[in-house]
Amino acid sequence: MSSRRAGTDGVRCMLMRGGTSKGAYFLAEDIPDQPTERDDLLLRIMGSPDPRQIDGIGGAHPLTSKVAVVSSSARRDADVDYLFLQVGVGEATVSDRQNCGNLLAGIGPFAVERGLARGFPVRIHMVNSGEVATATTPEPGVVVLEFAGTGGPLLPTGQVRDVVDGVDVTCADSGMPVVVVAAKDLGRTGYETIGELEADRDLLRRVTELRLAAGELMGLGDVATTTVPKVSLVASPRDGGMICTRTFIPVRVHESIGVLGAVSVARAVLLDGTVGHELAVLTPGQTRFDIEHPSGRLQVQVEPGGRTGVVRTARKLFDGIVFPREKL
């Protein structure tokens, strides 16, 4: 392996905003194949572990400490493979146990610019889940993502409701494992600000307990060191949407809501008997739904049969060479 890939020499990198996240995009050929070496390099590039990520390009928040690794796909139904890696901020962790639908918005433009795809549409194999998404662009900077489904059950526990720590929850997975909880069942309105929620130590403790127990129920095992499942508090909409959400990722509160998390919530609350169904505003025959979140709304489309889609924006921030810090 060359010193360029394993040492402190520069690595080709594109920084992009995808939806409401920001991440570093790499060609697979430009970073090590071996996960231990790869993860060590990414930690040094992002500046982890450090709550400020001052010695790297991470933005000191889970939404800005993300990595996309892209390569040509050997699958007949895909043009590129996309591996998402969540890099810890204050912890030296790199996890592949979830997708990121926000960074997914940048994969099509990145693939075209790097020559992995001739143009749109771009069919993207999401390595983390096995799902395939198709990206199109109706106008510059706007990306429409359509999902065919993961092939796995929407309700991984087999139940529309489970009781965890005395609280009713619905465990859903439509590309992102999510635990749906009525905010009122935790003594909250569901309309609190991010600052109010993150300062609520008792609530954070309850959310953590729910997440750990639900992770076991969902077949995810011990999730203490991972960022999935997400916990999404739901309430009746206040701004003309389908449902109002506050999502923990897993302790910090999402500035909005993840793309695939929104799809999981929408598909869950559409089912009669699930947590949130009685809170949702639904119109017969409706297929497009606005999911309210702290900074606005995210529109998702859910077709009969489970096909889903979202509209996102993406923008290249810089393209060049990133220099990792030296190994300790």
FISEPA-781602 format. One record per residue (C-alpha): chain; residue in one letter; x, y, z. Coordinates in pm, whole numbers, plus 50000, padded with zeros to 5 digits. Layout:
N
<A,A,<X,Y,Z>> ...
END
This chain:
328
<A,M,<50000,50000,50000>> <A,S,<50130,50342,49907>> <A,S,<50231,50600,50168>> <A,R,<49971,50830,50008>> <A,R,<49694,50602,50133>> <A,A,<49838,50480,50460>> <A,G,<50040,50772,50594>> <A,T,<49997,51146,50628>> <A,D,<50020,51233,50258>> <A,G,<49712,51393,50107>> <A,V,<49403,51197,50007>> <A,R,<49164,51304,49731>> <A,C,<48836,51414,49886>> <A,M,<48521,51606,49800>> <A,L,<48326,51780,50076>> <A,M,<47956,51805,50001>> <A,R,<47638,51913,50169>> <A,G,<47372,51651,50116>> <A,G,<47030,51752,50244>> <A,T,<47075,51861,50604>> <A,S,<47410,51684,50653>> <A,K,<47765,51743,50539>> <A,G,<48025,51480,50467>> <A,A,<48352,51380,50307>> <A,Y,<48315,51179,49985>> <A,F,<48592,50943,49875>> <A,L,<48648,50702,49591>> <A,A,<48705,50358,49740>> <A,E,<49031,50331,49546>> <A,D,<49172,50634,49730>> <A,I,<49148,50492,50083>> <A,P,<49253,50158,50237>> <A,D,<49039,49851,50176>> <A,Q,<49112,49699,50516>> <A,P,<48854,49835,50766>> <A,T,<49098,49890,51054>> <A,E,<49337,50093,50838>> <A,R,<49049,50273,50670>> <A,D,<48886,50370,50999>> <A,D,<49215,50490,51147>> <A,L,<49269,50713,50844>> <A,L,<48915,50854,50857>> <A,L,<48943,50936,51227>> <A,R,<49261,51129,51154>> <A,I,<49101,51307,50858>> <A,M,<48787,51407,51050>> <A,G,<48975,51507,51367>> <A,S,<48826,51248,51602>> <A,P,<48818,51184,51890>> <A,D,<48772,51547,51988>> <A,P,<48441,51723,52065>> <A,R,<48563,52016,51852>> <A,Q,<48730,51806,51577>> <A,I,<48969,52098,51562>> <A,D,<49246,51900,51391>> <A,G,<49031,51769,51108>> <A,I,<48748,51852,50869>> <A,G,<48463,51728,51090>> <A,G,<48216,51990,51207>> <A,A,<48190,51891,51576>> <A,H,<47844,51738,51530>> <A,P,<47720,51394,51417>> <A,L,<47551,51556,51116>> <A,T,<47885,51689,50993>> <A,S,<48106,51393,51083>> <A,K,<48003,51165,50800>> <A,V,<48182,50981,50521>> <A,A,<48069,50836,50188>> <A,V,<48285,50577,50012>> <A,V,<48189,50526,49648>> <A,S,<48296,50279,49380>> <A,S,<48167,50123,49059>> <A,S,<47917,49847,49131>> <A,A,<47934,49487,49012>> <A,R,<47557,49455,49055>> <A,R,<47343,49449,48742>> <A,D,<47082,49673,48906>> <A,A,<47325,49944,49019>> <A,D,<47584,50179,48873>> <A,V,<47774,50254,49194>> <A,D,<47820,50118,49545>> <A,Y,<47782,50364,49834>> <A,L,<47914,50277,50178>> <A,F,<47817,50519,50454>> <A,L,<48038,50555,50760>> <A,Q,<47939,50753,51070>> <A,V,<48252,50888,51237>> <A,G,<48232,50958,51609>> <A,V,<48299,51313,51724>> <A,G,<48422,51279,52081>> <A,E,<48477,50905,52044>> <A,A,<48720,50714,51823>> <A,T,<48444,50520,51646>> <A,V,<48356,50453,51284>> <A,S,<48026,50271,51226>> <A,D,<47873,50114,50916>> <A,R,<47557,50001,51096>> <A,Q,<47326,50255,50935>> <A,N,<47252,50433,50609>> <A,C,<47249,50807,50553>> <A,G,<46986,50931,50314>> <A,N,<47115,51288,50331>> <A,L,<47464,51203,50205>> <A,L,<47288,50978,49952>> <A,A,<47166,51297,49784>> <A,G,<47526,51378,49690>> <A,I,<47620,51034,49556>> <A,G,<47473,51086,49209>> <A,P,<47648,51420,49148>> <A,F,<47972,51281,49294>> <A,A,<47955,50969,49076>> <A,V,<47899,51174,48761>> <A,E,<48181,51416,48841>> <A,R,<48425,51133,48920>> <A,G,<48333,50948,48601>> <A,L,<48164,50651,48765>> <A,A,<47838,50734,48588>> <A,R,<47783,50899,48251>> <A,G,<47486,51100,48371>> <A,F,<47152,51075,48545>> <A,P,<46968,50866,48646>> <A,V,<47227,50704,48873>> <A,R,<47139,50373,49036>> <A,I,<47300,50352,49379>> <A,H,<47353,50035,49578>> <A,M,<47347,50128,49947>> <A,V,<47599,49881,50083>> <A,N,<47492,49925,50445>> <A,S,<47143,49784,50386>> <A,G,<47146,49627,50040>> <A,E,<46883,49874,49920>> <A,V,<46902,50033,49575>> <A,A,<46809,50396,49522>> <A,T,<46772,50578,49192>> <A,A,<46883,50941,49179>> <A,T,<46758,51187,48919>> <A,T,<46807,51562,48897>> <A,P,<46520,51774,48760>> <A,E,<46730,52089,48803>> <A,P,<47081,52177,48922>> <A,G,<47129,52111,49290>> <A,V,<46801,51922,49330>> <A,V,<46806,51543,49360>> <A,V,<46504,51313,49356>> <A,L,<46568,50980,49530>> <A,E,<46345,50679,49476>> <A,F,<46371,50362,49683>> <A,A,<46249,50018,49587>> <A,G,<46256,49893,49948>> <A,T,<46507,49703,50159>> <A,G,<46340,49365,50127>> <A,G,<46329,49339,50505>> <A,P,<46020,49378,50722>> <A,L,<45898,49728,50800>> <A,L,<45821,49609,51153>> <A,P,<46128,49409,51262>> <A,T,<45966,49295,51588>> <A,G,<45659,49170,51401>> <A,Q,<45434,49393,51613>> <A,V,<45265,49725,51539>> <A,R,<45334,49816,51903>> <A,D,<45575,49697,52168>> <A,V,<45597,49802,52531>> <A,V,<45947,49907,52635>> <A,D,<46016,50026,52988>> <A,G,<45642,50079,53034>> <A,V,<45611,50294,52720>> <A,D,<45433,50205,52395>> <A,V,<45666,50220,52094>> <A,T,<45660,50119,51731>> <A,C,<45985,49982,51592>> <A,A,<46017,50048,51218>> <A,D,<46286,50005,50956>> <A,S,<46247,50133,50601>> <A,G,<46618,50185,50543>> <A,M,<46677,50338,50888>> <A,P,<46589,50166,51217>> <A,V,<46365,50402,51414>> <A,V,<46179,50378,51744>> <A,V,<45860,50586,51725>> <A,V,<45740,50717,52063>> <A,A,<45454,50955,52139>> <A,A,<45609,51261,52304>> <A,K,<45320,51283,52549>> <A,D,<45406,50936,52681>> <A,L,<45739,51078,52796>> <A,G,<45573,51383,52948>> <A,R,<45675,51617,52665>> <A,T,<45480,51809,52401>> <A,G,<45692,51713,52100>> <A,Y,<45725,52081,52005>> <A,E,<46025,52159,52227>> <A,T,<46331,52326,52078>> <A,I,<46653,52134,52025>> <A,G,<46816,52321,52311>> <A,E,<46532,52237,52549>> <A,L,<46547,51869,52461>> <A,E,<46925,51839,52484>> <A,A,<46924,52011,52825>> <A,D,<46661,51771,52960>> <A,R,<46879,51514,53137>> <A,D,<46586,51302,53253>> <A,L,<46451,51281,52901>> <A,L,<46791,51187,52759>> <A,R,<46814,50908,53016>> <A,R,<46469,50774,52921>> <A,V,<46546,50795,52549>> <A,T,<46873,50608,52599>> <A,E,<46701,50333,52798>> <A,L,<46431,50298,52531>> <A,R,<46690,50286,52253>> <A,L,<46901,50017,52416>> <A,A,<46602,49794,52489>> <A,A,<46442,49850,52148>> <A,G,<46771,49769,51975>> <A,E,<46760,49422,52127>> <A,L,<46395,49377,52026>> <A,M,<46475,49481,51668>> <A,G,<46750,49222,51638>> <A,L,<47028,49480,51637>> <A,G,<47197,49340,51947>> <A,D,<47382,49566,52187>> <A,V,<47350,49917,52039>> <A,A,<47531,50100,52321>> <A,T,<47818,50201,52092>> <A,T,<47617,50257,51774>> <A,T,<47395,50536,51648>> <A,V,<47098,50313,51560>> <A,P,<46815,50283,51617>> <A,K,<46712,50647,51621>> <A,V,<46438,50750,51864>> <A,S,<46176,50977,51712>> <A,L,<45928,51156,51940>> <A,V,<45604,51228,51754>> <A,A,<45316,51467,51810>> <A,S,<45023,51599,51608>> <A,P,<45136,51832,51329>> <A,R,<45127,52208,51384>> <A,D,<45224,52334,51038>> <A,G,<45003,52147,50793>> <A,G,<45213,51832,50784>> <A,M,<45141,51467,50849>> <A,I,<45320,51433,51183>> <A,C,<45559,51639,51397>> <A,T,<45891,51482,51496>> <A,R,<46189,51531,51725>> <A,T,<46462,51276,51652>> <A,F,<46755,51174,51872>> <A,I,<47074,51061,51688>> <A,P,<47119,50900,51940>> <A,V,<47166,51164,52214>> <A,R,<47203,51486,52018>> <A,V,<46877,51604,51861>> <A,H,<46861,51616,51482>> <A,E,<46833,51967,51339>> <A,S,<46568,51824,51108>> <A,I,<46520,51451,51039>> <A,G,<46718,51205,50830>> <A,V,<46582,51111,50487>> <A,L,<46546,50742,50560>> <A,G,<46437,50813,50915>> <A,A,<46152,51023,50775>> <A,V,<46055,50740,50541>> <A,S,<46053,50493,50831>> <A,V,<45837,50725,51043>> <A,A,<45595,50794,50758>> <A,R,<45548,50428,50670>> <A,A,<45506,50337,51035>> <A,V,<45239,50595,51122>> <A,L,<45042,50505,50810>> <A,L,<44968,50167,50966>> <A,D,<44658,50138,51181>> <A,G,<44743,50067,51542>> <A,T,<45098,50201,51542>> <A,V,<45226,50469,51776>> <A,G,<45159,50799,51602>> <A,H,<44882,50675,51373>> <A,E,<44617,50842,51587>> <A,L,<44823,51165,51592>> <A,A,<44881,51184,51216>> <A,V,<44672,51391,50976>> <A,L,<44596,51163,50682>> <A,T,<44386,51201,50368>> <A,P,<44253,50890,50187>> <A,G,<44456,50822,49873>> <A,Q,<44736,51057,49978>> <A,T,<45087,50947,49876>> <A,R,<45295,51257,49959>> <A,F,<45347,51350,50320>> <A,D,<45523,51637,50496>> <A,I,<45715,51528,50805>> <A,E,<45752,51825,51039>> <A,H,<46082,51866,51225>> <A,P,<46260,52141,51424>> <A,S,<46368,52341,51120>> <A,G,<46077,52288,50882>> <A,R,<45933,51998,50685>> <A,L,<46061,51711,50473>> <A,Q,<45836,51570,50203>> <A,V,<45833,51197,50144>> <A,Q,<45636,50989,49898>> <A,V,<45498,50648,49990>> <A,E,<45335,50449,49711>> <A,P,<45122,50137,49753>> <A,G,<45354,49840,49771>> <A,G,<45618,50023,49973>> <A,R,<45797,50221,49701>> <A,T,<45914,50550,49847>> <A,G,<46086,50869,49741>> <A,V,<46213,51203,49866>> <A,V,<46336,51531,49719>> <A,R,<46670,51661,49851>> <A,T,<46929,51918,49754>> <A,A,<47305,51872,49733>> <A,R,<47600,52102,49672>> <A,K,<47973,52053,49629>> <A,L,<48163,52261,49885>> <A,F,<48520,52182,49784>> <A,D,<48715,51927,49588>> <A,G,<49081,51866,49652>> <A,I,<49329,51700,49885>> <A,V,<49273,51646,50257>> <A,F,<49568,51589,50489>> <A,P,<49514,51356,50788>> <A,R,<49691,51427,51113>> <A,E,<49991,51212,51191>> <A,K,<49947,50882,51371>> <A,L,<49997,50903,51744>> 
END
